Amino acid sequence: MLSLGLFQENIRKENEIKLFGKYSFEGVVVNDAGLKNIISLKPVIVPKTSGRLSQQRLARARMNIVERLISHLMVPGHRGKKHLRTSKLMSGRFSTTSNLVENAFDLISKDGLNPLQVLVKAIENSAPREEVMTLLIGGQRLAKQVDTAPIRRVDLALRWIAEGTYQSSATGKKADRALYEILTQAANNQDIAFPISKRIDTERQAASSR
């Protein structure tokens, strides 16, 4: 016969809110002190706010971090003046990109890891702490090192994760497999990961512009 404490624990687990009905937010921590208030880990089943925060300044800091990843994957950005990709998985459909992320998380969970913790660790390792901005002084353009704001650190990390995913998938690799590899490599701080190499390059440029 179950004790009262064990019975209550089982009820709590049954009522726990899990991402996609699979992944628990419990125990997921942000170790980077500068990002604790920027990476939102509020438990949700479907990470979708339907634009309710779009008209509020800096409200994306309250948006679940998985939804922010999905949003970046729908619009991964440009390489130079050319679109990186303009069709298929980059059609802007939330359901398509959400399934991509869910499939990648399934691959991570097969390794015995919590995909949410892997995502958080990948963002922490990919987020640059400083970058370069161009100042116009006396008619000359000078590169100057500046500290990167916490919310921009997360935005840059997510952007590079999305760009790396689609650059890898453009070679014929499935996008969910590409995202899985990017996240696991970035979480392990491997230089081979696109967002890690971009962070290193950005901070190297900033160091030379001090």
Backbone as CSV, one residue per row, in Angstrom:
resi,resn,N_x,N_y,N_z,CA_x,CA_y,CA_z,C_x,C_y,C_z
1,MET,0.847,-1.192,0.000,0.000,0.000,0.000,0.889,1.251,0.000
2,LEU,0.557,2.217,-0.910,1.362,3.422,-1.041,1.194,4.324,0.175
3,SER,2.314,4.919,0.607,2.232,5.901,1.678,1.625,7.187,1.138
4,LEU,1.185,8.068,2.031,0.571,9.322,1.620,1.547,10.191,0.835
5,GLY,2.811,10.243,1.301,3.798,11.064,0.611,4.071,10.575,-0.796
6,LEU,4.189,9.248,-0.957,4.448,8.686,-2.284,3.240,8.880,-3.191
7,PHE,2.050,8.764,-2.611,0.829,8.971,-3.395,0.745,10.418,-3.901
8,GLN,1.054,11.374,-3.026,1.033,12.774,-3.432,2.090,13.067,-4.487
9,GLU,3.256,12.418,-4.374,4.321,12.612,-5.360,3.886,12.091,-6.733
10,ASN,3.200,10.950,-6.750,2.711,10.397,-8.016,1.664,11.308,-8.647
11,ILE,0.791,11.889,-7.809,-0.226,12.819,-8.320,0.436,14.058,-8.902
12,ARG,1.481,14.556,-8.211,2.181,15.743,-8.692,2.832,15.479,-10.043
13,LYS,3.444,14.313,-10.203,4.089,13.984,-11.462,3.075,13.838,-12.588
14,GLU,1.891,13.279,-12.260,0.863,13.122,-13.286,0.336,14.477,-13.748
15,ASN,0.301,15.454,-12.842,-0.220,16.781,-13.174,0.872,17.754,-13.625
16,GLU,2.112,17.283,-13.716,3.216,18.156,-14.093,3.083,18.599,-15.545
17,ILE,3.364,19.877,-15.792,3.340,20.412,-17.154,4.677,20.096,-17.821
18,LYS,4.617,19.395,-18.943,5.821,18.999,-19.651,5.782,19.524,-21.083
19,LEU,6.933,19.921,-21.597,7.037,20.399,-22.971,6.681,19.267,-23.932
20,PHE,5.755,19.544,-24.841,5.258,18.553,-25.805,4.679,17.333,-25.097
21,GLY,4.368,17.484,-23.799,3.857,16.364,-23.028,4.906,15.325,-22.693
22,LYS,6.209,15.659,-22.907,7.282,14.677,-22.727,8.381,15.126,-21.783
23,TYR,8.798,16.395,-21.897,10.040,16.828,-21.268,9.770,17.744,-20.090
24,SER,10.349,17.394,-18.953,10.113,18.127,-17.714,11.016,19.349,-17.608
25,PHE,10.437,20.434,-17.107,11.214,21.641,-16.823,11.869,21.564,-15.443
26,GLU,11.482,20.589,-14.671,11.997,20.467,-13.313,13.482,20.112,-13.331
27,GLY,14.261,20.842,-12.579,15.691,20.577,-12.484,16.527,21.251,-13.549
28,VAL,15.892,21.940,-14.520,16.642,22.650,-15.550,17.120,23.978,-14.970
29,VAL,18.412,24.224,-15.022,18.975,25.418,-14.385,19.793,26.209,-15.401
30,VAL,19.865,27.524,-15.164,20.708,28.425,-15.950,21.889,28.793,-15.072
31,ASN,23.075,28.352,-15.449,24.267,28.581,-14.626,24.897,29.943,-14.862
32,ASP,24.674,30.526,-16.042,25.223,31.847,-16.353,24.391,32.908,-15.632
33,ALA,24.992,33.596,-14.668,24.259,34.567,-13.860,23.678,35.696,-14.710
34,GLY,24.349,36.066,-15.792,23.872,37.151,-16.632,22.657,36.796,-17.460
35,LEU,22.335,35.506,-17.567,21.224,35.071,-18.414,20.050,34.506,-17.620
36,LYS,20.163,34.491,-16.294,19.113,33.882,-15.485,17.750,34.542,-15.693
37,ASN,17.738,35.877,-15.867,16.479,36.594,-16.022,16.060,36.735,-17.481
38,ILE,16.857,36.196,-18.396,16.581,36.343,-19.821,16.068,35.045,-20.438
39,ILE,16.529,33.918,-19.923,16.087,32.615,-20.432,14.880,32.166,-19.620
40,SER,13.711,32.196,-20.238,12.479,31.829,-19.548,12.246,30.324,-19.638
41,LEU,12.071,29.705,-18.486,11.802,28.275,-18.412,10.448,28.005,-17.776
42,LYS,9.507,28.933,-18.008,8.155,28.735,-17.497,7.537,27.512,-18.156
43,PRO,7.040,26.549,-17.367,6.515,25.308,-17.958,5.342,25.557,-18.907
44,VAL,5.434,24.997,-20.090,4.364,25.050,-21.088,4.315,23.700,-21.796
45,ILE,3.170,23.391,-22.360,3.040,22.168,-23.164,3.348,22.487,-24.621
46,VAL,2.671,23.513,-25.145,2.920,23.984,-26.508,3.543,25.370,-26.410
47,PRO,4.796,25.546,-26.823,5.471,26.850,-26.686,5.023,27.828,-27.763
48,LYS,3.865,28.431,-27.553,3.334,29.361,-28.547,2.505,30.432,-27.859
49,THR,2.896,31.698,-28.013,2.155,32.822,-27.437,1.315,33.548,-28.476
50,SER,1.420,33.140,-29.739,0.620,33.710,-30.831,0.792,35.218,-30.953
51,GLY,1.993,35.713,-30.687,2.288,37.128,-30.879,1.785,38.046,-29.786
52,ARG,1.344,37.510,-28.662,0.790,38.362,-27.602,1.850,39.266,-26.983
53,LEU,3.116,38.908,-27.116,4.186,39.715,-26.530,4.898,40.581,-27.562
54,SER,4.452,40.530,-28.805,5.194,41.184,-29.882,5.174,42.704,-29.781
55,GLN,4.160,43.283,-29.161,4.047,44.735,-29.086,4.610,45.309,-27.792
56,GLN,5.224,44.451,-26.975,5.771,44.897,-25.702,7.296,44.906,-25.773
57,ARG,7.875,45.997,-25.351,9.325,46.161,-25.456,10.067,45.149,-24.580
58,LEU,10.996,44.439,-25.195,11.842,43.451,-24.528,11.045,42.318,-23.881
59,ALA,9.788,42.138,-24.342,8.951,41.097,-23.744,9.418,39.699,-24.120
60,ARG,10.283,39.593,-25.137,10.749,38.260,-25.524,11.537,37.591,-24.405
61,ALA,11.989,38.371,-23.422,12.675,37.775,-22.281,11.722,36.924,-21.448
62,ARG,10.407,37.187,-21.575,9.405,36.403,-20.851,8.860,35.265,-21.705
63,MET,9.286,35.190,-22.955,8.832,34.131,-23.845,9.629,32.859,-23.574
64,ASN,8.959,31.727,-23.572,9.647,30.472,-23.322,10.799,30.296,-24.306
65,ILE,11.931,29.827,-23.807,13.143,29.762,-24.628,12.977,28.830,-25.822
66,VAL,12.134,27.811,-25.704,11.904,26.905,-26.835,11.130,27.619,-27.935
67,GLU,10.180,28.465,-27.563,9.450,29.233,-28.575,10.387,30.210,-29.282
68,ARG,11.322,30.787,-28.553,12.280,31.693,-29.187,13.164,30.936,-30.174
69,LEU,13.531,29.708,-29.838,14.301,28.878,-30.767,13.486,28.590,-32.026
70,ILE,12.222,28.231,-31.847,11.357,27.944,-32.994,11.219,29.175,-33.879
71,SER,11.068,30.356,-33.267,10.920,31.595,-34.033,12.166,31.881,-34.866
72,HIS,13.342,31.624,-34.308,14.581,31.845,-35.052,14.735,30.817,-36.175
73,LEU,14.294,29.601,-35.945,14.391,28.584,-36.982,13.462,28.883,-38.157
74,MET,12.361,29.580,-37.897,11.458,29.943,-38.996,12.067,31.032,-39.863
75,VAL,12.928,31.859,-39.292,13.582,32.930,-40.047,15.064,32.916,-39.679
76,PRO,15.861,32.016,-40.258,17.245,31.865,-39.828,18.176,32.969,-40.259
77,GLY,17.742,33.875,-41.140,18.596,35.002,-41.494,19.241,34.852,-42.849
78,HIS,20.234,35.672,-43.105,20.865,35.747,-44.422,22.357,35.477,-44.306
79,ARG,22.938,35.112,-45.433,24.386,34.981,-45.514,24.833,35.964,-46.587
80,GLY,25.424,37.070,-46.166,25.707,38.147,-47.106,24.403,38.805,-47.513
81,LYS,24.200,38.989,-48.812,22.969,39.584,-49.314,22.046,38.546,-49.930
82,LYS,22.387,37.278,-49.766,21.585,36.214,-50.346,20.820,35.479,-49.253
83,HIS,19.611,35.067,-49.566,18.846,34.281,-48.616,19.517,32.930,-48.417
84,LEU,19.607,32.530,-47.156,20.230,31.247,-46.855,19.386,30.116,-47.435
85,ARG,18.092,30.158,-47.157,17.133,29.255,-47.780,15.804,29.982,-47.838
86,THR,15.032,29.722,-48.866,13.786,30.475,-49.032,12.594,29.575,-49.312
87,SER,12.696,28.311,-49.007,11.571,27.423,-49.289,11.606,26.230,-48.346
88,LYS,10.717,25.294,-48.581,10.614,24.057,-47.817,10.462,24.363,-46.330
89,LEU,11.425,23.926,-45.485,11.262,24.051,-44.045,11.267,25.499,-43.577
90,MET,11.720,26.416,-44.415,11.729,27.821,-44.041,10.483,28.529,-44.547
91,SER,9.351,27.835,-44.528,8.105,28.397,-45.048,7.404,29.281,-44.031
92,GLY,7.887,29.299,-42.776,7.260,30.120,-41.755,6.121,29.436,-41.028
93,ARG,5.906,28.169,-41.264,4.840,27.438,-40.570,5.323,27.027,-39.180
94,PHE,4.594,27.447,-38.164,4.989,27.143,-36.795,4.952,25.642,-36.544
95,SER,3.912,24.974,-37.038,3.765,23.540,-36.768,4.921,22.746,-37.363
96,THR,5.375,23.137,-38.572,6.488,22.431,-39.207,7.763,22.578,-38.394
97,THR,8.060,23.808,-37.976,9.283,24.051,-37.218,9.192,23.466,-35.819
98,SER,8.006,23.486,-35.220,7.821,22.886,-33.908,8.087,21.385,-33.956
99,ASN,7.623,20.727,-35.018,7.888,19.295,-35.175,9.379,19.042,-35.359
100,LEU,10.058,19.952,-36.054,11.505,19.819,-36.240,12.213,19.827,-34.885
101,VAL,11.847,20.789,-34.037,12.466,20.896,-32.712,12.122,19.680,-31.854
102,GLU,10.867,19.240,-31.921,10.462,18.071,-31.131,11.241,16.838,-31.551
103,ASN,11.432,16.648,-32.855,12.194,15.490,-33.330,13.643,15.564,-32.868
104,ALA,14.224,16.762,-32.905,15.599,16.925,-32.426,15.691,16.625,-30.935
105,PHE,14.701,17.072,-30.164,14.678,16.797,-28.727,14.537,15.301,-28.456
106,ASP,13.768,14.602,-29.315,13.633,13.150,-29.160,14.987,12.467,-29.323
107,LEU,15.782,12.946,-30.277,17.106,12.371,-30.486,18.011,12.621,-29.281
108,ILE,17.898,13.817,-28.689,18.705,14.130,-27.504,18.294,13.257,-26.322
109,SER,16.993,13.048,-26.161,16.502,12.244,-25.028,16.961,10.792,-25.133
110,LYS,17.208,10.316,-26.359,17.704,8.944,-26.527,19.106,8.794,-25.958
111,ASP,19.819,9.913,-25.809,21.153,9.884,-25.192,21.072,9.925,-23.671
112,GLY,19.840,9.925,-23.142,19.667,9.957,-21.694,19.787,11.338,-21.090
113,LEU,19.622,12.389,-21.905,19.752,13.761,-21.440,18.420,14.477,-21.532
114,ASN,18.258,15.517,-20.701,17.077,16.366,-20.786,17.311,17.395,-21.887
115,PRO,16.538,17.376,-22.970,16.768,18.300,-24.084,16.726,19.769,-23.671
116,LEU,15.918,20.110,-22.676,15.818,21.496,-22.228,17.131,21.955,-21.598
117,GLN,17.746,21.084,-20.797,19.029,21.435,-20.181,20.125,21.529,-21.244
118,VAL,20.063,20.665,-22.252,21.041,20.717,-23.346,20.890,22.029,-24.111
119,LEU,19.643,22.446,-24.377,19.410,23.712,-25.075,19.950,24.885,-24.274
120,VAL,19.666,24.913,-22.974,20.146,26.008,-22.119,21.666,26.052,-22.106
121,LYS,22.304,24.896,-21.986,23.764,24.846,-21.961,24.347,25.285,-23.293
122,ALA,23.696,24.900,-24.400,24.165,25.305,-25.726,24.094,26.820,-25.886
123,ILE,23.027,27.432,-25.370,22.882,28.885,-25.452,23.936,29.570,-24.597
124,GLU,24.171,29.065,-23.391,25.182,29.661,-22.512,26.564,29.625,-23.164
125,ASN,26.893,28.514,-23.804,28.213,28.383,-24.423,28.340,29.199,-25.704
126,SER,27.209,29.468,-26.373,27.243,30.161,-27.663,27.075,31.665,-27.537
127,ALA,26.639,32.152,-26.378,26.334,33.570,-26.215,27.611,34.381,-26.009
128,PRO,27.923,35.327,-26.900,29.141,36.134,-26.753,28.998,37.159,-25.632
129,ARG,30.093,37.437,-24.956,30.073,38.413,-23.873,30.489,39.814,-24.337
130,GLU,31.116,39.886,-25.491,31.506,41.176,-26.045,31.537,41.076,-27.562
131,GLU,31.391,42.216,-28.213,31.399,42.263,-29.664,31.938,43.617,-30.116
132,VAL,31.917,43.854,-31.414,32.475,45.075,-31.986,31.361,45.914,-32.590
133,MET,31.420,47.221,-32.334,30.520,48.145,-33.006,31.359,49.217,-33.702
134,THR,30.804,49.811,-34.744,31.527,50.815,-35.521,31.102,52.212,-35.089
135,LEU,32.079,53.045,-34.733,31.821,54.423,-34.325,32.378,55.374,-35.385
136,LEU,31.646,56.446,-35.632,32.100,57.470,-36.579,32.715,58.613,-35.781
137,ILE,34.032,58.723,-35.821,34.754,59.736,-35.043,35.634,60.550,-35.995
138,GLY,35.348,61.864,-36.084,36.148,62.731,-36.932,36.147,62.334,-38.394
139,GLY,35.030,61.809,-38.847,34.931,61.385,-40.236,35.538,60.026,-40.514
140,GLN,36.037,59.362,-39.486,36.630,58.036,-39.648,35.798,57.003,-38.906
141,ARG,35.697,55.845,-39.500,34.974,54.744,-38.864,35.956,53.897,-38.064
142,LEU,35.700,53.790,-36.772,36.579,53.037,-35.886,35.812,51.896,-35.241
143,ALA,36.455,50.733,-35.170,35.862,49.577,-34.500,36.135,49.674,-33.004
144,LYS,35.098,49.491,-32.203,35.218,49.624,-30.758,34.583,48.429,-30.064
145,GLN,35.299,47.898,-29.081,34.775,46.775,-28.310,33.705,47.249,-27.348
146,VAL,32.590,46.513,-27.262,31.513,46.834,-26.328,31.023,45.541,-25.681
147,ASP,30.516,45.670,-24.473,29.901,44.522,-23.810,28.539,44.250,-24.447
148,THR,28.198,42.989,-24.580,26.939,42.594,-25.203,25.848,42.488,-24.144
149,ALA,24.697,43.111,-24.408,23.570,43.055,-23.479,23.080,41.612,-23.342
150,PRO,22.610,41.225,-22.159,22.175,39.834,-21.943,21.126,39.355,-22.945
151,ILE,20.125,40.202,-23.247,19.070,39.751,-24.160,19.615,39.574,-25.570
152,ARG,20.596,40.401,-25.956,21.219,40.241,-27.272,22.122,39.009,-27.291
153,ARG,22.736,38.682,-26.185,23.552,37.471,-26.113,22.727,36.244,-26.474
154,VAL,21.523,36.165,-25.907,20.643,35.028,-26.194,20.176,35.064,-27.647
155,ASP,19.816,36.262,-28.137,19.369,36.394,-29.523,20.450,35.938,-30.502
156,LEU,21.697,36.346,-30.257,22.789,35.948,-31.140,23.024,34.439,-31.091
157,ALA,22.965,33.868,-29.894,23.170,32.426,-29.763,22.099,31.655,-30.532
158,LEU,20.835,32.062,-30.390,19.754,31.391,-31.098,19.872,31.589,-32.607
159,ARG,20.283,32.791,-33.023,20.449,33.059,-34.455,21.514,32.138,-35.042
160,TRP,22.634,31.992,-34.331,23.721,31.151,-34.855,23.344,29.680,-34.838
161,ILE,22.563,29.260,-33.847,22.079,27.874,-33.831,21.197,27.614,-35.047
162,ALA,20.318,28.575,-35.374,19.445,28.430,-36.546,20.246,28.430,-37.836
163,GLU,21.201,29.349,-37.960,22.017,29.419,-39.174,22.834,28.143,-39.352
164,GLY,23.427,27.665,-38.269,24.216,26.436,-38.351,23.368,25.242,-38.731
165,THR,22.134,25.198,-38.227,21.229,24.097,-38.549,20.923,24.055,-40.033
166,TYR,20.601,25.200,-40.607,20.211,25.216,-42.008,21.405,25.127,-42.940
167,GLN,22.562,25.599,-42.544,23.749,25.389,-43.359,24.080,23.905,-43.441
168,SER,23.899,23.210,-42.310,24.170,21.779,-42.288,23.123,21.013,-43.085
169,SER,21.841,21.402,-42.940,20.766,20.693,-43.650,20.801,20.974,-45.147
170,ALA,21.422,22.093,-45.558,21.511,22.414,-46.985,22.412,21.433,-47.724
171,THR,23.240,20.681,-46.993,24.122,19.706,-47.620,23.440,18.359,-47.815
172,GLY,22.177,18.262,-47.424,21.435,17.020,-47.603,21.077,16.328,-46.307
173,LYS,21.607,16.815,-45.190,21.293,16.222,-43.888,19.905,16.661,-43.443
174,LYS,19.173,15.785,-42.777,17.856,16.144,-42.270,17.980,17.253,-41.227
175,ALA,17.026,18.178,-41.248,17.123,19.352,-40.380,17.072,18.974,-38.906
176,ASP,16.245,17.994,-38.540,16.173,17.617,-37.128,17.487,16.990,-36.656
177,ARG,18.117,16.199,-37.512,19.415,15.633,-37.182,20.474,16.729,-37.085
178,ALA,20.400,17.715,-37.994,21.352,18.830,-37.966,21.200,19.633,-36.681
179,LEU,19.957,19.910,-36.273,19.724,20.656,-35.039,20.211,19.866,-33.828
180,TYR,19.971,18.583,-33.833,20.435,17.713,-32.747,21.954,17.796,-32.603
181,GLU,22.660,17.729,-33.713,24.121,17.772,-33.662,24.622,19.143,-33.219
182,ILE,23.976,20.210,-33.712,24.376,21.564,-33.314,24.214,21.749,-31.815
183,LEU,23.081,21.333,-31.267,22.804,21.531,-29.836,23.754,20.710,-28.965
184,THR,23.975,19.460,-29.325,24.847,18.622,-28.500,26.295,19.100,-28.569
185,GLN,26.750,19.494,-29.761,28.123,19.991,-29.890,28.307,21.306,-29.144
186,ALA,27.305,22.201,-29.250,27.402,23.481,-28.553,27.326,23.290,-27.039
187,ALA,26.486,22.354,-26.588,26.378,22.091,-25.155,27.690,21.566,-24.593
188,ASN,28.456,20.847,-25.430,29.766,20.334,-25.014,30.897,21.311,-25.328
189,ASN,30.520,22.513,-25.819,31.481,23.582,-26.112,32.553,23.142,-27.109
190,GLN,32.125,22.445,-28.146,33.042,21.970,-29.175,33.198,23.033,-30.261
191,ASP,34.438,23.311,-30.635,34.715,24.340,-31.632,34.103,24.024,-32.991
192,ILE,33.828,22.753,-33.265,33.279,22.363,-34.550,31.856,22.877,-34.734
193,ALA,31.169,23.185,-33.636,29.791,23.681,-33.711,29.791,25.103,-34.271
194,PHE,28.880,25.374,-35.205,28.826,26.687,-35.846,28.646,27.822,-34.839
195,PRO,27.705,27.745,-33.897,27.544,28.868,-32.953,28.752,29.079,-32.054
196,ILE,29.466,28.007,-31.718,30.664,28.158,-30.888,31.759,28.867,-31.675
197,SER,31.941,28.475,-32.934,32.966,29.121,-33.760,32.635,30.590,-34.001
198,LYS,31.340,30.913,-34.163,30.937,32.310,-34.333,31.191,33.112,-33.066
199,ARG,30.912,32.530,-31.901,31.167,33.229,-30.636,32.651,33.502,-30.460
200,ILE,33.475,32.511,-30.743,34.928,32.675,-30.605,35.428,33.765,-31.545
201,ASP,34.939,33.762,-32.778,35.368,34.760,-33.755,34.927,36.159,-33.330
202,THR,33.705,36.277,-32.829,33.191,37.580,-32.398,33.992,38.132,-31.226
203,GLU,34.274,37.286,-30.248,35.032,37.741,-29.083,36.489,38.012,-29.435
204,ARG,37.027,37.308,-30.415,38.402,37.574,-30.852,38.484,38.961,-31.502
205,GLN,37.504,39.292,-32.341,37.477,40.610,-32.963,37.340,41.702,-31.908
206,ALA,36.496,41.450,-30.896,36.304,42.450,-29.847,37.580,42.659,-29.051
207,ALA,38.302,41.574,-28.778,39.541,41.688,-28.009,40.593,42.495,-28.757
208,SER,40.604,42.381,-30.085,41.593,43.139,-30.863,41.208,44.589,-31.058
209,SER,39.974,44.964,-30.648,39.495,46.343,-30.851,39.416,47.127,-29.540
210,ARG,39.985,46.585,-28.486,39.943,47.278,-27.200,40.846,48.506,-27.209
